[in-house]
Amino acid sequence: MDEKKLKAIKNELLKRIDSKSKVQQEKIERYLNLVRLYYMLDEAIEKHGVMITTINGAQRFTKPNPAIAEKNKINASLIALGKDLGLDTPPPVKETDDDVSELI
């Protein structure tokens, strides 16, 4: 994932939290780190495939790429951290003067 997309994600996340809270800022950095790892695992899966062949002495066997299991763990961590950051609720809608006049 390129840094431009990560910066856009970071900016969106910063709008949704108390930006003065160092704890919330740290959580965003952890979230972004997990996103980086998630896409690195994606690249590894694309490069090596979903199944890999392991050679152990005279034995040769095919097994699922371990990056898939790790990707699932990171996905679960992203979801949990996202909930902790309040990402499971939609962002607040800002009222405009037009919205108020429609109610009158």
C-alpha positions in Angstrom: 0.0 0.0 0.0 1.4 3.4 -0.9 2.0 6.1 1.6 -0.5 8.4 -0.1 -3.4 6.0 0.7 -2.1 5.5 4.3 -1.9 9.3 4.8 -5.5 9.6 3.6 -6.6 6.9 6.0 -4.7 8.6 8.8 -6.3 11.9 8.1 -9.8 10.4 8.1 -9.1 8.6 11.4 -7.8 11.8 13.0 -11.0 13.5 12.1 -13.0 10.9 14.0 -11.1 10.9 17.3 -10.1 13.3 20.0 -6.9 14.5 18.3 -5.5 15.9 21.6 -5.5 12.4 23.1 -2.0 10.8 22.9 -3.6 7.4 23.5 -6.0 7.8 20.6 -3.1 8.9 18.4 -1.1 5.9 19.4 -4.0 3.6 18.5 -4.2 5.2 15.1 -0.4 4.6 14.6 -1.0 0.9 15.5 -4.0 0.7 13.2 -1.9 2.1 10.3 1.0 -0.3 11.1 -1.5 -3.2 10.9 -2.8 -2.0 7.6 0.8 -1.9 6.3 1.4 -5.5 7.5 -2.0 -6.6 6.0 -1.0 -5.4 2.5 2.5 -6.8 2.8 1.0 -10.2 3.5 -1.3 -9.7 0.5 1.8 -9.2 -1.7 3.5 -12.3 -0.2 0.4 -14.3 -1.0 0.3 -13.0 -4.5 4.0 -13.8 -5.0 4.0 -17.3 -3.5 0.4 -18.3 -4.1 -2.2 -19.6 -1.7 -0.5 -23.0 -1.5 3.2 -23.5 -1.0 5.5 -26.5 -1.4 7.7 -27.4 1.4 10.7 -29.7 1.0 11.9 -31.5 4.1 14.7 -33.9 3.3 13.2 -36.5 1.0 9.7 -35.4 1.7 7.9 -32.8 -0.4 4.4 -31.6 0.5 2.0 -28.8 -0.3 0.3 -26.8 2.4 -1.6 -23.5 2.7 0.5 -20.4 2.7 1.0 -19.4 6.4 0.6 -15.7 5.3 -3.2 -16.4 4.9 -3.6 -17.3 8.6 -1.5 -14.3 9.6 -3.6 -12.0 7.4 -6.8 -13.3 9.1 -5.3 -12.5 12.5 -4.3 -9.0 11.4 -7.8 -8.5 10.0 -9.3 -9.5 13.4 -7.0 -7.1 15.1 -7.9 -4.3 12.7 -11.6 -4.8 13.4 -11.1 -4.9 17.1 -8.9 -1.7 17.1 -11.4 -0.1 14.7 -14.2 -0.7 17.2 -12.1 0.7 20.0 -11.5 3.8 17.9 -15.3 4.0 17.3 -15.1 3.1 13.6 -18.0 0.8 13.9 -20.4 3.8 14.1 -20.9 6.2 11.3 -19.2 9.6 11.6 -21.4 12.4 12.9 -23.3 14.4 10.2 -22.7 18.1 10.4 -25.8 20.2 10.3 -26.0 22.9 7.7 -28.5 25.8 7.7 -30.4 24.0 4.9 -31.0 21.0 7.2 -32.4 23.3 9.9 -34.7 25.2 7.6 -36.3 21.9 6.3 -37.5 21.1 9.8 -39.2 24.5 10.2 
